[in-house]
Every structure is written in C-alpha cells, then in structure tokens.
Amino acid sequence: MNLERIQRISVWLRVKMADERGEYGMGTVISIAIGLIVTSFIILPELRNFSTTIMDKMDTWWANTVVKDIFPTTIPTTVTTTP
C-alpha cells in the first residue's frame, strides 16, 4: 500500500515539475545548494570578523566620544554641608 502511494506521488511530481526536456530542475536545485555551501564557508566567517570589529569600534566610540564629550558627568563628587 505505501509503496504504491509513493510511486503515485513520484509520478505526479515528475509530471508537475517536468520541463520540455523531461527534467525537473535538479540542476537548479544542485546549483543553489552548492552556492549556499560555498557562501557558508566563505562569507559567514568574514561576517563574524566584520561584526566583531564594528562592535569593538562602537564601544571605543561610545566610551571616548559620547560619555566624555557629549554627556560628561557634572555631578560633584563631594558634597559639603554646613553644621
């Protein structure tokens, strides 16, 4: 029963996805898979290095520019009281 059903589904898929030459886009699927694999090995490690560099520079900018120049602390460190 299951084997017959699988064969009917297989025939249906071949008919629905067939092009003029009788193929159903396996070359396209394989090309996309290869592209994704190559991208994951080349682009993703570089993206990690890039994001680490950006975050480090952002931290330095925040500490040196925003905290010191834009929003300096003006609260006095000591408070004198009169008795």
Backbone as XML, in Angstrom:
<?xml version="1.0"?>
<chain id="A" units="angstrom">
  <residue number="1" name="MET">
    <atom name="N" x="0.813" y="-1.197" z="0.000"/>
    <atom name="CA" x="0.000" y="0.000" z="0.000"/>
    <atom name="C" x="0.857" y="1.262" z="0.000"/>
  </residue>
  <residue number="2" name="ASN">
    <atom name="N" x="1.792" y="1.341" z="0.903"/>
    <atom name="CA" x="2.633" y="2.528" z="0.972"/>
    <atom name="C" x="3.517" y="2.674" z="-0.252"/>
  </residue>
  <residue number="3" name="LEU">
    <atom name="N" x="4.023" y="1.565" z="-0.775"/>
    <atom name="CA" x="4.876" y="1.612" z="-1.951"/>
    <atom name="C" x="4.097" y="2.125" z="-3.163"/>
  </residue>
  <residue number="4" name="GLU">
    <atom name="N" x="2.867" y="1.687" z="-3.324"/>
    <atom name="CA" x="2.037" y="2.167" z="-4.434"/>
    <atom name="C" x="1.772" y="3.668" z="-4.296"/>
  </residue>
  <residue number="5" name="ARG">
    <atom name="N" x="1.520" y="4.100" z="-3.095"/>
    <atom name="CA" x="1.251" y="5.524" z="-2.858"/>
    <atom name="C" x="2.487" y="6.371" z="-3.156"/>
  </residue>
  <residue number="6" name="ILE">
    <atom name="N" x="3.650" y="5.886" z="-2.734"/>
    <atom name="CA" x="4.900" y="6.605" z="-3.007"/>
    <atom name="C" x="5.151" y="6.671" z="-4.511"/>
  </residue>
  <residue number="7" name="GLN">
    <atom name="N" x="4.868" y="5.582" z="-5.230"/>
    <atom name="CA" x="5.065" y="5.588" z="-6.676"/>
    <atom name="C" x="4.116" y="6.563" z="-7.354"/>
  </residue>
  <residue number="8" name="ARG">
    <atom name="N" x="2.862" y="6.621" z="-6.907"/>
    <atom name="CA" x="1.918" y="7.585" z="-7.487"/>
    <atom name="C" x="2.360" y="9.023" z="-7.218"/>
  </residue>
  <residue number="9" name="ILE">
    <atom name="N" x="2.836" y="9.291" z="-6.019"/>
    <atom name="CA" x="3.321" y="10.642" z="-5.702"/>
    <atom name="C" x="4.534" y="10.972" z="-6.551"/>
  </residue>
  <residue number="10" name="SER">
    <atom name="N" x="5.419" y="9.998" z="-6.740"/>
    <atom name="CA" x="6.612" y="10.219" z="-7.552"/>
    <atom name="C" x="6.247" y="10.538" z="-9.003"/>
  </residue>
  <residue number="11" name="VAL">
    <atom name="N" x="5.316" y="9.800" z="-9.561"/>
    <atom name="CA" x="4.859" y="10.051" z="-10.937"/>
    <atom name="C" x="4.212" y="11.429" z="-11.015"/>
  </residue>
  <residue number="12" name="TRP">
    <atom name="N" x="3.382" y="11.755" z="-10.047"/>
    <atom name="CA" x="2.707" y="13.058" z="-10.037"/>
    <atom name="C" x="3.720" y="14.196" z="-9.988"/>
  </residue>
  <residue number="13" name="LEU">
    <atom name="N" x="4.770" y="14.061" z="-9.143"/>
    <atom name="CA" x="5.795" y="15.098" z="-9.058"/>
    <atom name="C" x="6.556" y="15.237" z="-10.377"/>
  </residue>
  <residue number="14" name="ARG">
    <atom name="N" x="6.877" y="14.115" z="-11.013"/>
    <atom name="CA" x="7.596" y="14.184" z="-12.291"/>
    <atom name="C" x="6.769" y="14.894" z="-13.346"/>
  </residue>
  <residue number="15" name="VAL">
    <atom name="N" x="5.489" y="14.619" z="-13.378"/>
    <atom name="CA" x="4.619" y="15.247" z="-14.372"/>
    <atom name="C" x="4.473" y="16.739" z="-14.086"/>
  </residue>
  <residue number="16" name="LYS">
    <atom name="N" x="4.269" y="17.099" z="-12.842"/>
    <atom name="CA" x="4.060" y="18.503" z="-12.481"/>
    <atom name="C" x="5.311" y="19.345" z="-12.643"/>
  </residue>
  <residue number="17" name="MET">
    <atom name="N" x="6.472" y="18.766" z="-12.365"/>
    <atom name="CA" x="7.698" y="19.556" z="-12.353"/>
    <atom name="C" x="8.534" y="19.380" z="-13.610"/>
  </residue>
  <residue number="18" name="ALA">
    <atom name="N" x="8.071" y="18.628" z="-14.568"/>
    <atom name="CA" x="8.852" y="18.363" z="-15.771"/>
    <atom name="C" x="8.870" y="19.590" z="-16.682"/>
  </residue>
  <residue number="19" name="ASP">
    <atom name="N" x="10.011" y="19.816" z="-17.311"/>
    <atom name="CA" x="10.092" y="20.865" z="-18.326"/>
    <atom name="C" x="10.137" y="20.214" z="-19.711"/>
  </residue>
  <residue number="20" name="GLU">
    <atom name="N" x="10.517" y="20.968" z="-20.735"/>
    <atom name="CA" x="10.488" y="20.454" z="-22.099"/>
    <atom name="C" x="11.394" y="19.247" z="-22.298"/>
  </residue>
  <residue number="21" name="ARG">
    <atom name="N" x="12.494" y="19.179" z="-21.588"/>
    <atom name="CA" x="13.441" y="18.088" z="-21.773"/>
    <atom name="C" x="13.140" y="16.895" z="-20.868"/>
  </residue>
  <residue number="22" name="GLY">
    <atom name="N" x="12.109" y="17.002" z="-20.047"/>
    <atom name="CA" x="11.780" y="15.906" z="-19.155"/>
    <atom name="C" x="12.491" y="15.967" z="-17.813"/>
  </residue>
  <residue number="23" name="GLU">
    <atom name="N" x="13.253" y="17.021" z="-17.588"/>
    <atom name="CA" x="13.935" y="17.174" z="-16.314"/>
    <atom name="C" x="13.088" y="18.048" z="-15.414"/>
  </residue>
  <residue number="24" name="TYR">
    <atom name="N" x="13.305" y="17.971" z="-14.147"/>
    <atom name="CA" x="12.520" y="18.802" z="-13.250"/>
    <atom name="C" x="13.388" y="19.668" z="-12.341"/>
  </residue>
  <residue number="25" name="GLY">
    <atom name="N" x="14.366" y="20.277" z="-12.920"/>
    <atom name="CA" x="15.128" y="21.310" z="-12.239"/>
    <atom name="C" x="16.173" y="20.826" z="-11.258"/>
  </residue>
  <residue number="26" name="MET">
    <atom name="N" x="16.669" y="19.604" z="-11.431"/>
    <atom name="CA" x="17.687" y="19.121" z="-10.492"/>
    <atom name="C" x="18.970" y="19.931" z="-10.608"/>
  </residue>
  <residue number="27" name="GLY">
    <atom name="N" x="19.292" y="20.368" z="-11.810"/>
    <atom name="CA" x="20.480" y="21.203" z="-11.973"/>
    <atom name="C" x="20.364" y="22.498" z="-11.201"/>
  </residue>
  <residue number="28" name="THR">
    <atom name="N" x="19.181" y="23.080" z="-11.218"/>
    <atom name="CA" x="18.956" y="24.320" z="-10.478"/>
    <atom name="C" x="19.051" y="24.078" z="-8.978"/>
  </residue>
  <residue number="29" name="VAL">
    <atom name="N" x="18.457" y="23.009" z="-8.520"/>
    <atom name="CA" x="18.500" y="22.692" z="-7.092"/>
    <atom name="C" x="19.929" y="22.435" z="-6.637"/>
  </residue>
  <residue number="30" name="ILE">
    <atom name="N" x="20.682" y="21.689" z="-7.419"/>
    <atom name="CA" x="22.073" y="21.400" z="-7.077"/>
    <atom name="C" x="22.905" y="22.677" z="-7.101"/>
  </residue>
  <residue number="31" name="SER">
    <atom name="N" x="22.669" y="23.540" z="-8.081"/>
    <atom name="CA" x="23.411" y="24.809" z="-8.158"/>
    <atom name="C" x="23.136" y="25.683" z="-6.947"/>
  </residue>
  <residue number="32" name="ILE">
    <atom name="N" x="21.896" y="25.762" z="-6.529"/>
    <atom name="CA" x="21.556" y="26.566" z="-5.351"/>
    <atom name="C" x="22.201" y="25.973" z="-4.104"/>
  </residue>
  <residue number="33" name="ALA">
    <atom name="N" x="22.184" y="24.656" z="-3.968"/>
    <atom name="CA" x="22.813" y="24.012" z="-2.813"/>
    <atom name="C" x="24.311" y="24.278" z="-2.773"/>
  </residue>
  <residue number="34" name="ILE">
    <atom name="N" x="24.976" y="24.171" z="-3.919"/>
    <atom name="CA" x="26.417" y="24.448" z="-3.976"/>
    <atom name="C" x="26.687" y="25.904" z="-3.625"/>
  </residue>
  <residue number="35" name="GLY">
    <atom name="N" x="25.870" y="26.806" z="-4.127"/>
    <atom name="CA" x="26.042" y="28.219" z="-3.807"/>
    <atom name="C" x="25.894" y="28.498" z="-2.321"/>
  </residue>
  <residue number="36" name="LEU">
    <atom name="N" x="24.914" y="27.877" z="-1.693"/>
    <atom name="CA" x="24.730" y="28.075" z="-0.253"/>
    <atom name="C" x="25.890" y="27.498" z="0.559"/>
  </residue>
  <residue number="37" name="ILE">
    <atom name="N" x="26.405" y="26.364" z="0.133"/>
    <atom name="CA" x="27.534" y="25.760" z="0.842"/>
    <atom name="C" x="28.771" y="26.638" z="0.720"/>
  </residue>
  <residue number="38" name="VAL">
    <atom name="N" x="29.065" y="27.110" z="-0.477"/>
    <atom name="CA" x="30.228" y="27.979" z="-0.682"/>
    <atom name="C" x="30.066" y="29.269" z="0.108"/>
  </residue>
  <residue number="39" name="THR">
    <atom name="N" x="28.876" y="29.829" z="0.095"/>
    <atom name="CA" x="28.623" y="31.054" z="0.846"/>
    <atom name="C" x="28.846" y="30.843" z="2.332"/>
  </residue>
  <residue number="40" name="SER">
    <atom name="N" x="28.396" y="29.717" z="2.841"/>
    <atom name="CA" x="28.554" y="29.486" z="4.279"/>
    <atom name="C" x="30.016" y="29.329" z="4.673"/>
  </residue>
  <residue number="41" name="PHE">
    <atom name="N" x="30.849" y="28.812" z="3.797"/>
    <atom name="CA" x="32.257" y="28.653" z="4.134"/>
    <atom name="C" x="33.075" y="29.917" z="3.908"/>
  </residue>
  <residue number="42" name="ILE">
    <atom name="N" x="32.651" y="30.796" z="3.018"/>
    <atom name="CA" x="33.446" y="31.984" z="2.691"/>
    <atom name="C" x="32.909" y="33.238" z="3.370"/>
  </residue>
  <residue number="43" name="ILE">
    <atom name="N" x="31.634" y="33.501" z="3.242"/>
    <atom name="CA" x="31.055" y="34.763" z="3.704"/>
    <atom name="C" x="30.860" y="34.793" z="5.214"/>
  </residue>
  <residue number="44" name="LEU">
    <atom name="N" x="30.333" y="33.743" z="5.796"/>
    <atom name="CA" x="29.972" y="33.779" z="7.206"/>
    <atom name="C" x="31.146" y="34.011" z="8.157"/>
  </residue>
  <residue number="45" name="PRO">
    <atom name="N" x="32.314" y="33.379" z="7.980"/>
    <atom name="CA" x="33.431" y="33.703" z="8.876"/>
    <atom name="C" x="33.869" y="35.166" z="8.749"/>
  </residue>
  <residue number="46" name="GLU">
    <atom name="N" x="33.855" y="35.704" z="7.544"/>
    <atom name="CA" x="34.221" y="37.104" z="7.363"/>
    <atom name="C" x="33.184" y="38.024" z="7.992"/>
  </residue>
  <residue number="47" name="LEU">
    <atom name="N" x="31.939" y="37.645" z="7.942"/>
    <atom name="CA" x="30.879" y="38.433" z="8.554"/>
    <atom name="C" x="31.061" y="38.479" z="10.065"/>
  </residue>
  <residue number="48" name="ARG">
    <atom name="N" x="31.500" y="37.377" z="10.649"/>
    <atom name="CA" x="31.755" y="37.355" z="12.095"/>
    <atom name="C" x="32.897" y="38.306" z="12.451"/>
  </residue>
  <residue number="49" name="ASN">
    <atom name="N" x="33.979" y="38.282" z="11.685"/>
    <atom name="CA" x="35.101" y="39.199" z="11.938"/>
    <atom name="C" x="34.651" y="40.645" z="11.766"/>
  </residue>
  <residue number="50" name="PHE">
    <atom name="N" x="33.864" y="40.909" z="10.740"/>
    <atom name="CA" x="33.378" y="42.260" z="10.488"/>
    <atom name="C" x="32.516" y="42.757" z="11.643"/>
  </residue>
  <residue number="51" name="SER">
    <atom name="N" x="31.606" y="41.916" z="12.121"/>
    <atom name="CA" x="30.731" y="42.345" z="13.214"/>
    <atom name="C" x="31.507" y="42.548" z="14.506"/>
  </residue>
  <residue number="52" name="THR">
    <atom name="N" x="32.524" y="41.735" z="14.755"/>
    <atom name="CA" x="33.360" y="41.919" z="15.943"/>
    <atom name="C" x="34.110" y="43.243" z="15.868"/>
  </residue>
  <residue number="53" name="THR">
    <atom name="N" x="34.647" y="43.566" z="14.705"/>
    <atom name="CA" x="35.352" y="44.834" z="14.530"/>
    <atom name="C" x="34.415" y="46.013" z="14.729"/>
  </residue>
  <residue number="54" name="ILE">
    <atom name="N" x="33.229" y="45.942" z="14.164"/>
    <atom name="CA" x="32.252" y="47.026" z="14.313"/>
    <atom name="C" x="31.882" y="47.222" z="15.775"/>
  </residue>
  <residue number="55" name="MET">
    <atom name="N" x="31.637" y="46.149" z="16.500"/>
    <atom name="CA" x="31.251" y="46.257" z="17.904"/>
    <atom name="C" x="32.389" y="46.820" z="18.753"/>
  </residue>
  <residue number="56" name="ASP">
    <atom name="N" x="33.628" y="46.434" z="18.467"/>
    <atom name="CA" x="34.765" y="46.976" z="19.203"/>
    <atom name="C" x="34.909" y="48.474" z="18.960"/>
  </residue>
  <residue number="57" name="LYS">
    <atom name="N" x="34.781" y="48.887" z="17.694"/>
    <atom name="CA" x="34.900" y="50.316" z="17.383"/>
    <atom name="C" x="33.733" y="51.111" z="17.970"/>
  </residue>
  <residue number="58" name="MET">
    <atom name="N" x="32.553" y="50.516" z="18.005"/>
    <atom name="CA" x="31.396" y="51.185" z="18.591"/>
    <atom name="C" x="31.595" y="51.389" z="20.091"/>
  </residue>
  <residue number="59" name="ASP">
    <atom name="N" x="32.161" y="50.395" z="20.746"/>
    <atom name="CA" x="32.432" y="50.500" z="22.182"/>
    <atom name="C" x="33.456" y="51.602" z="22.455"/>
  </residue>
  <residue number="60" name="THR">
    <atom name="N" x="34.505" y="51.648" z="21.650"/>
    <atom name="CA" x="35.518" y="52.697" z="21.804"/>
    <atom name="C" x="34.921" y="54.074" z="21.546"/>
  </residue>
  <residue number="61" name="TRP">
    <atom name="N" x="34.118" y="54.205" z="20.500"/>
    <atom name="CA" x="33.473" y="55.487" z="20.193"/>
    <atom name="C" x="32.561" y="55.921" z="21.338"/>
  </residue>
  <residue number="62" name="TRP">
    <atom name="N" x="31.801" y="54.987" z="21.877"/>
    <atom name="CA" x="30.875" y="55.324" z="22.961"/>
    <atom name="C" x="31.645" y="55.813" z="24.187"/>
  </residue>
  <residue number="63" name="ALA">
    <atom name="N" x="32.718" y="55.123" z="24.531"/>
    <atom name="CA" x="33.479" y="55.494" z="25.726"/>
    <atom name="C" x="34.231" y="56.803" z="25.530"/>
  </residue>
  <residue number="64" name="ASN">
    <atom name="N" x="34.800" y="57.020" z="24.356"/>
    <atom name="CA" x="35.644" y="58.199" z="24.150"/>
    <atom name="C" x="34.882" y="59.429" z="23.693"/>
  </residue>
  <residue number="65" name="THR">
    <atom name="N" x="33.798" y="59.286" z="22.971"/>
    <atom name="CA" x="33.094" y="60.444" z="22.431"/>
    <atom name="C" x="31.819" y="60.748" z="23.187"/>
  </residue>
  <residue number="66" name="VAL">
    <atom name="N" x="30.955" y="59.796" z="23.281"/>
    <atom name="CA" x="29.640" y="60.056" z="23.866"/>
    <atom name="C" x="29.747" y="60.307" z="25.356"/>
  </residue>
  <residue number="67" name="VAL">
    <atom name="N" x="30.433" y="59.443" z="26.063"/>
    <atom name="CA" x="30.491" y="59.574" z="27.517"/>
    <atom name="C" x="31.333" y="60.777" z="27.927"/>
  </residue>
  <residue number="68" name="LYS">
    <atom name="N" x="32.477" y="60.988" z="27.300"/>
    <atom name="CA" x="33.378" y="62.066" z="27.719"/>
    <atom name="C" x="32.977" y="63.429" z="27.181"/>
  </residue>
  <residue number="69" name="ASP">
    <atom name="N" x="32.558" y="63.518" z="25.917"/>
    <atom name="CA" x="32.325" y="64.825" z="25.296"/>
    <atom name="C" x="30.852" y="65.230" z="25.268"/>
  </residue>
  <residue number="70" name="ILE">
    <atom name="N" x="29.987" y="64.329" z="24.933"/>
    <atom name="CA" x="28.587" y="64.700" z="24.756"/>
    <atom name="C" x="27.846" y="64.731" z="26.078"/>
  </residue>
  <residue number="71" name="PHE">
    <atom name="N" x="28.038" y="63.723" z="26.914"/>
    <atom name="CA" x="27.355" y="63.658" z="28.208"/>
    <atom name="C" x="28.369" y="63.539" z="29.348"/>
  </residue>
  <residue number="72" name="PRO">
    <atom name="N" x="29.166" y="64.571" z="29.558"/>
    <atom name="CA" x="30.117" y="64.464" z="30.677"/>
    <atom name="C" x="29.352" y="64.549" z="32.009"/>
  </residue>
  <residue number="73" name="THR">
    <atom name="N" x="29.901" y="63.916" z="32.981"/>
    <atom name="CA" x="29.257" y="63.966" z="34.290"/>
    <atom name="C" x="29.559" y="65.305" z="34.942"/>
  </residue>
  <residue number="74" name="THR">
    <atom name="N" x="28.526" y="65.958" z="35.408"/>
    <atom name="CA" x="28.686" y="67.264" z="36.054"/>
    <atom name="C" x="28.268" y="67.209" z="37.512"/>
  </residue>
  <residue number="75" name="ILE">
    <atom name="N" x="28.033" y="66.024" z="38.006"/>
    <atom name="CA" x="27.645" y="65.882" z="39.401"/>
    <atom name="C" x="28.908" y="66.009" z="40.254"/>
  </residue>
  <residue number="76" name="PRO">
    <atom name="N" x="28.886" y="66.872" z="41.248"/>
    <atom name="CA" x="30.081" y="66.997" z="42.085"/>
    <atom name="C" x="30.327" y="65.700" z="42.861"/>
  </residue>
  <residue number="77" name="THR">
    <atom name="N" x="31.593" y="65.436" z="43.056"/>
    <atom name="CA" x="31.931" y="64.178" z="43.730"/>
    <atom name="C" x="31.817" y="64.289" z="45.229"/>
  </residue>
  <residue number="78" name="THR">
    <atom name="N" x="31.972" y="65.492" z="45.769"/>
    <atom name="CA" x="31.849" y="65.680" z="47.225"/>
    <atom name="C" x="30.795" y="66.741" z="47.492"/>
  </residue>
  <residue number="79" name="VAL">
    <atom name="N" x="30.073" y="66.546" z="48.548"/>
    <atom name="CA" x="29.049" y="67.492" z="48.940"/>
    <atom name="C" x="29.459" y="68.060" z="50.308"/>
  </residue>
  <residue number="80" name="THR">
    <atom name="N" x="29.511" y="69.372" z="50.381"/>
    <atom name="CA" x="29.866" y="69.980" z="51.674"/>
    <atom name="C" x="28.592" y="70.451" z="52.365"/>
  </residue>
  <residue number="81" name="THR">
    <atom name="N" x="28.539" y="70.162" z="53.610"/>
    <atom name="CA" x="27.382" y="70.589" z="54.386"/>
    <atom name="C" x="27.860" y="71.501" z="55.503"/>
  </residue>
  <residue number="82" name="THR">
    <atom name="N" x="27.035" y="72.430" z="55.877"/>
    <atom name="CA" x="27.369" y="73.342" z="56.974"/>
    <atom name="C" x="26.685" y="72.875" z="58.252"/>
  </residue>
  <residue number="83" name="PRO">
    <atom name="N" x="27.420" y="72.849" z="59.340"/>
    <atom name="CA" x="26.792" y="72.394" z="60.592"/>
    <atom name="C" x="25.886" y="73.420" z="61.235"/>
  </residue>
</chain>
